Amino acid sequence: MITIYWCYTKKVDTKSWNEYNKKEREESMMKVPKYTEEFKKTVIEIYKSGKQSSEIIKEFGISASVFYKWVKKYSQVKMPDGESISVDEIKVLQKRLAALEEENLILKKTLSIFARA
């Protein structure tokens, strides 16, 4: 169903209006800057060196939400043995642990079934 609205003295077809808005949204999405991994890591190193986050956000023109996502993503967690590991690596290890625990449970159930026989 096509709805027609009156705008000033001209008819406006909503179908073509929606297509116009779609093109405009796509163009505005293209303007979003893409930051390189190196740039992100450099910004986080500056933050870790002691500079305040508000200053970094203003200086580099980054939104606060994007900055804090980078901090979370590129933060290193110190392990008791002195090794450091990133948040992404922790997530990968957690998924691996869950898969191995599931596999272990299946093997235990299989063993109990064969032990009865």
Backbone as CSV, one residue per row, in Angstrom:
resi,resn,N_x,N_y,N_z,CA_x,CA_y,CA_z,C_x,C_y,C_z
1,MET,0.837,-1.173,0.000,0.000,0.000,0.000,0.881,1.235,0.000
2,ILE,0.649,2.127,-0.899,1.420,3.353,-1.005,0.571,4.497,-0.468
3,THR,1.123,5.208,0.486,0.424,6.345,1.072,0.997,7.608,0.470
4,ILE,0.149,8.527,0.167,0.583,9.785,-0.424,0.300,10.900,0.576
5,TYR,1.336,11.700,0.858,1.208,12.832,1.760,1.307,14.111,0.944
6,TRP,0.693,15.163,1.437,0.804,16.460,0.799,1.860,17.265,1.526
7,CYS,2.828,17.746,0.799,3.901,18.551,1.373,3.924,19.860,0.595
8,TYR,3.653,20.931,1.248,3.502,22.231,0.612,2.415,22.095,-0.448
9,THR,2.736,22.278,-1.689,1.712,22.114,-2.715,2.014,20.938,-3.634
10,LYS,2.958,20.077,-3.220,3.344,18.968,-4.070,2.952,17.659,-3.414
11,LYS,2.639,16.687,-4.232,2.403,15.344,-3.738,3.757,14.674,-3.486
12,VAL,3.852,13.941,-2.394,5.077,13.214,-2.082,4.716,11.746,-1.963
13,ASP,5.358,10.949,-2.759,5.133,9.512,-2.736,6.017,8.916,-1.638
14,THR,5.421,8.203,-0.671,6.197,7.682,0.462,7.203,6.634,0.027
15,LYS,6.920,5.918,-1.045,7.862,4.906,-1.506,9.170,5.564,-1.927
16,SER,9.095,6.599,-2.731,10.309,7.279,-3.164,10.948,8.031,-1.997
17,TRP,10.128,8.522,-1.052,10.655,9.213,0.116,11.471,8.248,0.980
18,ASN,10.968,7.036,1.164,11.699,6.035,1.947,12.997,5.640,1.259
19,GLU,12.982,5.543,-0.058,14.206,5.233,-0.794,15.226,6.356,-0.628
20,TYR,14.739,7.596,-0.640,15.619,8.745,-0.439,16.247,8.681,0.951
21,ASN,15.426,8.413,1.967,15.940,8.319,3.333,16.940,7.185,3.468
22,LYS,16.682,6.074,2.780,17.597,4.932,2.833,18.958,5.325,2.264
23,LYS,18.952,6.020,1.127,20.213,6.456,0.526,20.941,7.422,1.448
24,GLU,20.189,8.315,2.067,20.785,9.292,2.979,21.411,8.593,4.190
25,ARG,20.728,7.584,4.739,21.265,6.830,5.877,22.540,6.087,5.478
26,GLU,22.543,5.481,4.290,23.723,4.757,3.829,24.907,5.699,3.671
27,GLU,24.648,6.907,3.141,25.724,7.873,2.974,26.261,8.324,4.316
28,SER,25.360,8.527,5.285,25.820,8.969,6.594,26.594,7.864,7.304
29,MET,26.230,6.600,7.051,26.958,5.494,7.665,28.355,5.367,7.065
30,MET,28.517,5.761,5.827,29.819,5.691,5.171,30.786,6.701,5.786
31,LYS,30.284,7.758,6.387,31.124,8.804,6.936,31.731,8.432,8.283
32,VAL,31.351,7.303,8.843,31.883,6.877,10.129,33.358,6.524,9.940
33,PRO,34.225,7.162,10.722,35.651,6.882,10.543,36.010,5.482,11.023
34,LYS,36.885,4.843,10.293,37.396,3.532,10.671,38.801,3.740,11.202
35,TYR,39.033,3.266,12.385,40.335,3.427,13.010,41.127,2.131,12.868
36,THR,42.409,2.270,12.647,43.266,1.092,12.518,43.536,0.509,13.906
37,GLU,43.909,-0.760,13.921,44.239,-1.423,15.182,45.418,-0.719,15.858
38,GLU,46.378,-0.290,15.058,47.550,0.398,15.593,47.152,1.692,16.293
39,PHE,46.230,2.458,15.667,45.750,3.703,16.266,45.046,3.433,17.590
40,LYS,44.195,2.407,17.606,43.464,2.060,18.824,44.424,1.698,19.950
41,LYS,45.417,0.883,19.631,46.381,0.463,20.646,47.212,1.638,21.142
42,THR,47.534,2.563,20.240,48.294,3.749,20.629,47.489,4.602,21.597
43,VAL,46.213,4.791,21.311,45.342,5.579,22.188,45.262,4.919,23.566
44,ILE,45.146,3.617,23.610,45.059,2.905,24.889,46.377,3.009,25.647
45,GLU,47.508,2.951,24.949,48.808,3.108,25.614,48.931,4.496,26.233
46,ILE,48.439,5.512,25.535,48.446,6.870,26.086,47.599,6.917,27.354
47,TYR,46.459,6.249,27.318,45.567,6.198,28.481,46.253,5.483,29.652
48,LYS,46.937,4.395,29.354,47.612,3.633,30.405,48.810,4.378,30.975
49,SER,49.373,5.294,30.186,50.519,6.063,30.679,50.103,7.115,31.700
50,GLY,48.795,7.340,31.855,48.332,8.236,32.910,47.511,9.422,32.451
51,LYS,47.360,9.589,31.167,46.567,10.716,30.675,45.089,10.438,30.924
52,GLN,44.332,11.463,31.286,42.915,11.282,31.598,42.117,10.965,30.342
53,SER,41.092,10.145,30.530,40.281,9.707,29.390,39.569,10.876,28.723
54,SER,39.105,11.842,29.503,38.396,12.989,28.916,39.307,13.787,27.990
55,GLU,40.572,13.915,28.358,41.523,14.633,27.509,41.776,13.872,26.209
56,ILE,41.905,12.572,26.313,42.160,11.741,25.128,40.973,11.806,24.180
57,ILE,39.769,11.722,24.737,38.554,11.760,23.922,38.467,13.070,23.151
58,LYS,38.754,14.184,23.828,38.712,15.495,23.164,39.824,15.639,22.136
59,GLU,41.020,15.197,22.503,42.183,15.361,21.622,42.036,14.597,20.315
60,PHE,41.543,13.355,20.394,41.456,12.519,19.202,40.080,12.541,18.549
61,GLY,39.093,13.184,19.173,37.760,13.265,18.588,37.027,11.935,18.562
62,ILE,37.222,11.156,19.614,36.602,9.835,19.721,35.431,9.942,20.683
63,SER,34.361,9.225,20.409,33.248,9.225,21.356,33.651,8.420,22.591
64,ALA,33.040,8.759,23.708,33.383,8.108,24.974,33.071,6.618,24.932
65,SER,31.933,6.260,24.335,31.559,4.841,24.295,32.561,4.034,23.479
66,VAL,33.017,4.576,22.367,34.006,3.876,21.533,35.320,3.748,22.300
67,PHE,35.722,4.818,22.969,36.976,4.788,23.729,36.947,3.705,24.797
68,TYR,35.853,3.630,25.555,35.789,2.642,26.630,35.660,1.209,26.094
69,LYS,35.086,1.047,24.906,35.087,-0.278,24.268,36.516,-0.690,23.935
70,TRP,37.298,0.269,23.444,38.698,-0.021,23.132,39.468,-0.377,24.396
71,VAL,39.218,0.369,25.471,39.908,0.089,26.736,39.603,-1.334,27.177
72,LYS,38.342,-1.712,27.093,37.944,-3.061,27.505,38.580,-4.116,26.599
73,LYS,38.587,-3.842,25.293,39.085,-4.824,24.335,40.597,-5.012,24.427
74,TYR,41.337,-3.926,24.602,42.794,-4.005,24.547,43.460,-4.016,25.918
75,SER,42.679,-4.100,26.970,43.273,-4.172,28.307,43.921,-5.533,28.511
76,GLN,45.009,-5.518,29.221,45.734,-6.748,29.532,45.485,-7.096,30.990
77,VAL,45.270,-8.366,31.255,45.081,-8.859,32.607,46.367,-9.561,33.020
78,LYS,46.891,-9.170,34.170,48.129,-9.785,34.665,47.803,-11.084,35.377
79,MET,48.490,-12.143,35.003,48.315,-13.452,35.616,49.283,-13.575,36.796
80,PRO,48.992,-14.481,37.723,49.883,-14.647,38.885,51.319,-15.029,38.509
81,ASP,51.496,-15.713,37.385,52.844,-16.116,36.970,53.586,-15.013,36.213
82,GLY,52.995,-13.802,36.139,53.650,-12.680,35.478,53.253,-12.506,34.027
83,GLU,52.565,-13.448,33.474,52.135,-13.380,32.078,50.913,-12.470,31.979
84,SER,50.779,-11.749,30.872,49.593,-10.915,30.671,48.777,-11.469,29.512
85,ILE,47.466,-11.314,29.617,46.556,-11.883,28.625,45.446,-10.870,28.352
86,SER,44.998,-10.781,27.101,43.968,-9.803,26.747,42.578,-10.347,27.043
87,VAL,41.616,-9.445,27.048,40.227,-9.820,27.313,39.712,-10.753,26.223
88,ASP,40.092,-10.498,24.980,39.666,-11.367,23.877,40.208,-12.787,24.047
89,GLU,41.457,-12.889,24.473,42.038,-14.214,24.696,41.324,-14.932,25.832
90,ILE,40.916,-14.192,26.852,40.171,-14.791,27.969,38.849,-15.346,27.475
91,LYS,38.155,-14.599,26.614,36.880,-15.077,26.069,37.069,-16.358,25.266
92,VAL,38.124,-16.406,24.451,38.412,-17.605,23.664,38.687,-18.788,24.585
93,LEU,39.451,-18.548,25.635,39.768,-19.614,26.577,38.528,-20.083,27.341
94,GLN,37.627,-19.158,27.667,36.394,-19.536,28.352,35.517,-20.418,27.463
95,LYS,35.435,-20.079,26.183,34.663,-20.901,25.247,35.287,-22.291,25.118
96,ARG,36.611,-22.334,25.047,37.315,-23.619,24.942,37.081,-24.465,26.189
97,LEU,37.127,-23.824,27.357,36.887,-24.525,28.613,35.475,-25.105,28.656
98,ALA,34.488,-24.310,28.232,33.103,-24.791,28.233,32.946,-25.993,27.305
99,ALA,33.583,-25.941,26.135,33.502,-27.061,25.193,34.153,-28.311,25.764
100,LEU,35.292,-28.152,26.424,35.976,-29.303,27.015,35.197,-29.882,28.192
101,GLU,34.569,-29.017,28.980,33.747,-29.511,30.091,32.554,-30.304,29.574
102,GLU,31.950,-29.828,28.483,30.830,-30.551,27.876,31.297,-31.905,27.334
103,GLU,32.447,-31.898,26.679,32.997,-33.149,26.154,33.298,-34.123,27.286
104,ASN,33.843,-33.613,28.382,34.151,-34.439,29.542,32.879,-35.058,30.126
105,LEU,31.817,-34.284,30.222,30.546,-34.781,30.736,29.993,-35.902,29.849
106,ILE,30.088,-35.703,28.540,29.615,-36.727,27.597,30.419,-38.015,27.763
107,LEU,31.728,-37.879,27.906,32.577,-39.063,28.077,32.266,-39.789,29.390
108,LYS,31.999,-39.044,30.453,31.642,-39.670,31.729,30.338,-40.455,31.611
109,LYS,29.344,-39.874,30.925,28.079,-40.555,30.732,28.260,-41.812,29.887
110,THR,29.079,-41.699,28.857,29.362,-42.849,27.983,30.054,-43.962,28.784
111,LEU,30.995,-43.589,29.631,31.701,-44.561,30.443,30.757,-45.269,31.410
112,SER,29.834,-44.516,32.005,28.893,-45.146,32.929,27.948,-46.097,32.195
113,ILE,27.576,-45.792,30.977,26.714,-46.675,30.189,27.441,-47.970,29.862
114,PHE,28.700,-47.882,29.427,29.467,-49.074,29.077,29.889,-49.862,30.311
115,ALA,30.018,-49.209,31.457,30.402,-49.902,32.675,29.277,-50.810,33.168
116,ARG,28.024,-50.452,32.905,26.891,-51.260,33.304,26.800,-52.553,32.472
117,ALA,27.231,-52.457,31.249,27.070,-53.612,30.350,28.040,-54.721,30.620
